[in-house]
Amino acid sequence: MNYLLLLAIGLVAGVLGGMFGIGGGLVIIPGLIFLLKMEQFDALGTCLAALIPPVGFLGAYEYHRMGHMNMKYAALIALGLFIGFYFGARITLGLPPVVARRGYAVFLVLVAAQMLLTDK
């Protein structure tokens, strides 16, 4: 079940990345922490590994060196991102710009509320 959840996290991050240019910090890390109960540093290292080419390489290397990375999880998230970015771009390009902007604002408020109100 975790494998499908990881793929779904990557897919959602990819769709939102294609729609709003976001994914790692706003989708993957909270998804790993809240849905898979990962610790903060493990979630950060795993997220960077999924996003490695090329932007997260040095940060991911340091997390890996310190033992805070799950490569299997990162690979599945990366697959979801690859597919999701395509669909996110297709969805957003079909919307009026004002709808896309407002959708992004609502998403940010929901993520902020979840993080503010959760003890984890």
For each residue, the residues with C-beta under 8 A, 3 or more apart:
1: 4 5
2: 5 6 36
3: 6 7 76
4: 1 7 8
5: 1 2 8 9 35 36
6: 2 3 9 10 36 73 76 77 80
7: 3 4 10 11 76 77 79 80
8: 4 5 11 12 80
9: 5 6 12 13 27 28 31 32 35 77 80
10: 6 7 13 14 28 50 76 77 78 79 80 81 82 83 84
11: 7 8 14 15 80 81 83 84 87
12: 8 9 15 16 27 31 80 84
13: 9 10 16 17 23 24 27 28 31 77 80 81 84
14: 10 11 17 18 23 80 81 82 83 84 85 86 87 88
15: 11 12 18 19 84 85 87 88 91
16: 12 13 19 20 22 23 26 27 84 88 107
17: 13 14 20 21 22 23 27 81 84 85 88
18: 14 15 84 85 86 87 88 89 90 91 92
19: 15 16 88 89 91 92 100 103 104
20: 16 17 88 92 100 103 104 107
21: 17
22: 16 17 25 26 27 104
23: 13 14 16 17 26 27 28 51 81
24: 13 27 28 29 47 48 50 51 56
25: 22 28 29 47
26: 16 22 23 29 30 107 108 111
27: 9 12 13 16 17 22 23 24 30 31
28: 9 10 13 23 24 25 31 32 43 46 47 50 51 77
29: 24 25 26 32 33 43 44 47
30: 26 27 33 34 111 114 115
31: 9 12 13 27 28 34 35 36
32: 9 28 29 35 36 38 42 43 46 47 73
33: 29 30 36 37 38 39 40 43 120
34: 30 31 37 114 118 120
35: 5 9 31 32
36: 2 5 6 31 32 33 73
37: 33 34 120
38: 32 33 42 43 46 70
39: 33 42 43 68
40: 33 43 44
41: 44 45 63 66 68
42: 32 38 39 45 46 68 69 70
43: 28 29 32 33 38 39 40 46 47
44: 29 40 41 47 48 63 68
45: 41 42 48 49 60 63 64 66 68 69 70
46: 28 32 38 42 43 49 50 63 68 69 70 73 74 77
47: 24 25 28 29 32 43 44 50 51 56 74 77
48: 24 44 45 51 52 56 59 60 63 69
49: 45 46 52 56 60 63 64 69 70 71 74
50: 10 24 28 46 47 73 74 75 77 78 81
51: 23 24 28 47 48 55 56 60 78 81
52: 48 49 55 56 57 60 74
53: 57
54: 57
55: 51 52
56: 24 47 48 49 51 52 59 60
57: 52 53 54 60 61
58: 61 62
59: 48 56 62 63
60: 45 48 49 51 52 56 57 63 64 69
61: 57 58 64 65
62: 58 59 65 66
63: 41 44 45 46 48 49 59 60 66 68 69
64: 45 49 60 61 67 68 69
65: 61 62
66: 41 45 62 63
67: 64
68: 39 41 42 44 45 46 63 64
69: 42 45 46 48 49 60 63 64 74
70: 38 42 45 46 49 73 74
71: 49 74 75
72: 75 76
73: 6 32 36 46 50 70 76 77
74: 46 47 49 50 52 69 70 71 77 78
75: 50 71 72 78 79
76: 3 6 7 10 72 73 79 80
77: 6 7 9 10 13 28 46 47 50 73 74 80 81
78: 10 50 51 74 75 81 82
79: 7 10 75 76 82 83
80: 6 7 8 9 10 11 12 13 14 76 77 83 84
81: 10 11 13 14 17 23 50 51 77 78 84 85
82: 10 14 78 79 85 86
83: 10 11 14 79 80 86 87
84: 10 11 12 13 14 15 16 17 18 80 81 87 88
85: 14 15 17 18 81 82 88 89
86: 14 18 82 83 89 90
87: 11 14 15 18 83 84 90 91
88: 14 15 16 17 18 19 20 84 85 91 92
89: 18 19 85 86 92 93
90: 18 86 87 93 94
91: 15 18 19 87 88 94 95
92: 18 19 20 88 89 95 100
93: 89 90
94: 90 91
95: 91 92 99 100 103
96: 99 100
97: 100 101
98: 101 102
99: 95 96 102 103
100: 19 20 92 95 96 97 103 104
101: 97 98 104 105
102: 98 99 105 106
103: 19 20 95 99 100 106 107
104: 19 20 22 100 101 107 108
105: 101 102 108 109
106: 102 103 109 110
107: 16 20 26 103 104 110 111
108: 26 104 105 111 112
109: 105 106 112 113
110: 106 107 113 114
111: 26 30 107 108 114 115
112: 108 109 115 116
113: 109 110 116 117
114: 30 34 110 111 117 118
115: 30 111 112 118
116: 112 113
117: 113 114
118: 34 114 115
119:
120: 33 34 37
